[in-house]
Amino acid sequence: MQKLVQGIHQFQTQVFRSHQALFEELEHGQRPETLFVTCSDSRINPNLITQTGPGELFILRNVGNLIPPYESMGGMAAGIEFAVEGLQVRDIIICGHSNCGAMQALLDPAKLEGLPATRAWLSHARKTERVMGESYGHLHGNQLLHATVEENVLEQLENLRTHPSVAKAVSTGMLHLHGWVYKIETGEVFAFDPDRGQYTSVTGTEGLAPLDPDHRATDLSI
């Protein structure tokens, strides 16, 4: 706790003072253009990765960056609805990441021993689990885990489309959906390109191998 208290002191005496005008403006409201959905993993810092400041991202986080279907309701549905209807964000990003513990648990349920709430939450990734079992039997170890991370992002995008506010905004061209994977060990970020059927670097450098025709990863290099 002492480290956190020292950090708050540094923020108040150095960071806040140098950006006081920004914070005074933000006191009157927020106008983020992007909803950023990612994992609760402590290694993921959306503002650091995207080099954005206060007020620029509306962030929702949970174990495994999951989007329960709309009929499940709950906190994620409320956050999505508020971002789309209330804040009128223009983009929604679902960002998975390498070496995700939630995806490891999906592949090895024994890791969920003694974690009933986590096991129940990961039921929202059952589509991912089913697809991995049906289409990825040829992969093992890190390759299988990386493919699961990628596949889960795509499956959660499908769940996102079940939310009425999202479906309406997408149909009118007011909202765009994006699937990203962040590679912790290199800092690279890859985005799924549905037209090309593959993940490629958001900065323009080709990165990941192509997916097969129904957009399922068959090889992975992240």
C-alpha angles and dihedrals in degrees: 000000000000091000090054093049091050089050092053090051091051091048093051097044099039117012100036095046093051091051100033095126090056093051092047089054092047090054087076096056147298132266108181116170096203136056108207116198115189145144125289088235109135091225092067118084110173095192092048093048094048096033092232128148137219113310097020101092130041101208130201118182135184141147107296097001090265127174111203113214112266095256089064090065115185135120098321092053090050092049093049093047093049092048093050102036101027103034096024095219115194098212138033119199123193106198122192123181142213120270092019112184092208091057090046088055090048089057094041110033090184086079087067094063107135093010104098095157091052091047090053092048092052089059084087086069095055091112089057091048092050094048092049091052093047101042111021107054089122093064127080140176118355093356091058092046093050091048089051091052090052095044092048091057090055093047092049090051087057090051089049090058090061090069108098095218090053095045091050095048093045092050091055094046093245094115134044127196125215135188116208136177120201118207106213098197096053104024091236121145122204126196126203114243108202093193093057096032095230146090115253134177114277088220093059104262114121109245123158132048120258122269123232121263096280090051097257117143111242097173133020137196105178 
